[in-house]
């Protein structure tokens, strides 16, 4: 089975992982994306 089937981000909006900018709201978006990745069982394969 493809590792992507087990990825937690499969149910997230892809835009979460592509913040615009590097300050303000983008910082919060980056933190949210990292929370998703940190709880994912297939991070090493991603």
Secondary structure as UniProt FT lines:
FT   HELIX           3..6
FT   HELIX           8..11
FT   HELIX           14..17
FT   HELIX           25..38
FT   TURN            41..42
FT   HELIX           43..45
//
